[in-house]
Amino acid sequence: QVQLVESGGGSVQSGGSLRLSCAASGFTYSNYCMGWFRQAPRKEREAVAAVYIGGGGTYYADSVKGRFTISRDNDKNTLYLQMNSLKPEDTAMYYCAAALPPYGNGWYAAQTYGYWGQGTQVTVSS
């Protein structure tokens, strides 16, 4: 059974940092592109960051570029999202997801992702 379990969310003040983790099991983690997505109330789900197989390629939303860093540890089957300089607009439920091959130009897009975690809440106060 495929499982993706997020952790590390919480409440922080503007400018603070959090590191989200996603523990993956039930599939060959190293063979999949992985991503972080978020959804705020009344907003569409947004791709935040994604990392390609092997970690050589990354995608970041313009809104988080320079502040967030995605990484993966294929030996530990774990995905990370380091979030620095957090802003109130980063407040959302954050989801870990695994993409399904084949991977094309839209490998980081939500439609490519077939496995999803239950999410972890990130709240950033002013």
N, C-alpha and C positions, 0 to 999 in steps of 0.2 A: 504494500500500500504506500503510495506516494504521500509524503508528509513534508510540509514546510512550516516551521514554527519560528515566528518572529519574537524577538525580545529586545529590551533596551530602551523602549519608549518611556516617556515620562513628561513631567512639567519642568520647564526651565525658563529663565529670563532671557530677554533679548541679548544677543551676543554670546550666549552660552553654547555648550557643545553636548552632543549625545552621540553614542555609537550604537547603531542598530545591528543586531545579529540575526541571521536566519539559518537555522539548523535543518539540513535536508537529509531525507532518508527515503528508501524505497525505490530509488532509481540511480542510474549511473550519473552522478552529479557532474563529473568532469566532462561529459559529453553534451551538456546543455548550456546555452546562453542563459544568464540569470539577470534579473532586473528588480529594481525597486520602483514601486508606484505609490501614489498617494491620492487620497480623495478627501476633500473638505466638504462640509455641508453645502448643498446646492451647487456643487461644482462637479465637472466631469472628472473621471479618473485620469490622472496625469502620469506619464512616464517621467520619473525623476532621474534615474541613472540605470545603466545596464552595462554588463561586462560580457565579452565574448568568450567562447571556449578557450581555455588556456590563459585568459586574462590579458591578451595582447591588445585588444580593442575595447574602447569604452565609449559610452554615450552619456551626455549630461544635458538635462534641460537648461536652457539659457538662464532660468531663474535661480539655479543652484550652482552653476558653473563657477569654479573658484572657491566655493565654500564647502561643497560636499565631495567626498571621495568614495568610490565604490571599489571593493576588492573582493577577491575570493581565495579561499584556501581549499584547494581540491583534495588535499590529504585529510582535512577535517570535515569535508562536506559542509562547509560553512560560508555564507555570504555576509559581507559587512557593508555598512554604510556609515562612514564617519561624517558627521554633520557639525560644522563649525560656523561661527558667526550667525547663529540662528535668528530668524526674524519672525514676528507674529504671523506673517503670511505663510510660513512653513507649517503652521498648525494644520494637522490632518491625520487621518488614519493612514499608516504606511503599511504597504503590502509587499511581501517578497513573492517572486514568481519565477517559474522556469519556463523557458520557451521550448517550442516543439520544432524540430527540424522539418524540412530544409530551411536554411537561413539565407535570406536575401538582403536587399538594401534596407528593408524595414525590420530587421532582426530585433530592434529595440522597442518596437511598437507593441501595444497591448494585445493586438489581434494575434500576434505570434506566440503568446504565452498561454499555455494550457493548464499549468499547475499553479495554484495560488494558496498562500497561507491565509490565516484568519486575521492578520493585521495586528499592529501595535500602535497605540495612540501617542502622538507627539503634540504637546501643547506648549506654545511659546508665548509668554506674557510680555506686555509692553514695559 
